[in-house]
Amino acid sequence: VWSFAQDLHYSQFYLHPLHFNPAQTGNFQGMWRAGGIYRGQWASVPVNYRSFGGSFDYKLRQGETQTQALGLTLQHDEAGDGGLNWTQIGLSGAWAQALSETQTIAAGFGLSVVQRSVDLSGLRFKNQWNGDVLDPSAPSGELLNRNSGLSPSLSAGVNWHYQNPDSRNGADLGLGAAHLNRPRINFADDEKQQLPMRFVVSARGALQMTEQTDLVGFGLGQLMDQNREIIAGAGLRRWLDPLTALQFSLAWRVGDAVVPAVQLERDSWTFGLSYDWNISAFDQATRGRGGIELTAVYRTLPAPPVKTLKTCPVF
C-alpha cells in the first residue's frame, strides 16, 4: 500500500529560494542569510495542511569574479488524521561566475535526507466496519510493514542573475531539478514506489520606475509527474527611506488561487505575509479560504564605504 505524493509548495517562493533551486545558494547581498517560512492551508477542511521551512546560507568566498557558498535547509509538513508528514534536511552548494559587471551565472547541487512517516493509529479502514459500527480495534487488513523510512535525495540547478549597479534594476532566471535519484516513498516492503523528479523554472525581477518606486514581477512553474503548478504575479515596491521599503503584490496560481501579499523590508530584515484565496472547484469545501503564509528573512548587509577623512598632522 502506498500513496502518491507531491513536494511542499509556497506562494512566496521568492523568499524561500533554496527549496526550489540549489543554485540560489549565496545569491544575495551580504555574507550570510537566514530565513523561515510557515504555511497553513485548508483549516476549514478536516485535513488541514501545515508546512514549515527554514534555510541558512553562507558565502565561503566572495571575490570580484567568483563566489562559492554553502546552504542548509530544513522542511517539514504534516496533514490529515494520520499525521502524514515529510521531513527533509539538506545541504546545498553553489559556485557563481561573473560574466560581466552586471551578470552572473551560478550552478548548484544539493544532497538531502528525507523521511516520510504516518501515524497508523489515527487512520480507519473499511475492514474495521463490522456491519453495524466502526471498530478501531479490528485488523485493518492493510499490509503496511513500517510507518516511516529514510531516503537520500539529490538536486541540481543553474541560475542567471542580473543587477545594474547604477539602479535597482535586477532579475533572476533559474532552472532546478529535485529528487534526481527518485527516493522511495512506500510503506510496504513488497512495493517499490519512488518519488517523481520535480522540475522548476523560476523568474523574478525589479524595474526602477522613479526614485522611490519599483515595479516587481515574479513567476514559477513546477512539474512533478502529472502534477503541475504555475504561479505568476506583479506589484509595486515603495521605498520610504534608503533602508525601508513596502511592497504590495497580487499573484495568480493557475486554476487554484488568487494570492495577495504584502512585504516589508527594513534594514537587514524582510517580512512577508500572503493569503491564498481559493478559486478552484475545491472552494465548495474551503469556502474560498486557502491558506496563510508568513515569512521572515535576515541577511547581513555590506558595510557602507568609509568616507574620506582629512587627518590632522601628528606633532
Secondary structure by P-SEA (a helix, b strand, c coil): cbbbbbccccccccccccccccccccccccccccbbbbbbccccccbbbbbbbbbccccccccccbbbbcbbbbbbbbbcccccbbbbbbbbbbbbbbccccbbbbbbcccbbbbbbbccccccccccccccccccccccccccccccccccccccbbbbbbbcccccccccccccccccccccccccccbbbbbcbbbbbbbbbcccccccbbbbbcbbbbbcccbbbbbbbcbbbbbccccbbbbbbcccccccbbbbbbbbbcccbbbbbbbbbcccccccccccccbbbbbbbbbbcccccccbbbbcccc
